[in-house]
Amino acid sequence: MKAHGGRRSQAERDAMTVEIMYALCSAAFAAVVVCGAEAGPVLLFDLPRVVSTVLLWAGLVLAPVVFTVRVVGVLVRFRQASQPSHPGRTRPDS
């Protein structure tokens, strides 16, 4: 992305849109997997009430945390990858 605050090109805007959608979809998938891993045993087995409650709450608490961490991680990594490591240098071997 342009570091000097100028307008972004269509390709840059498209890349950002794709990256945002990837972040949201992969985060939703990760959250569902975590919630299913935590709450799944409650549905499959006859567990004591306390254990069932703890597992359900753990799934409900961990899912949004995983979602948020995944979205932020993907978008931060995208932001860092778009910035050159050596500003001003244009050749990859410099």
PyMOL commands that set and color helices and strands:
alter all, ss='L'
color gray80, all
select helices_A, chain A and resi 10-44+49-81
alter helices_A, ss='H'
color red, helices_A
deselect
rebuild
show_as cartoon
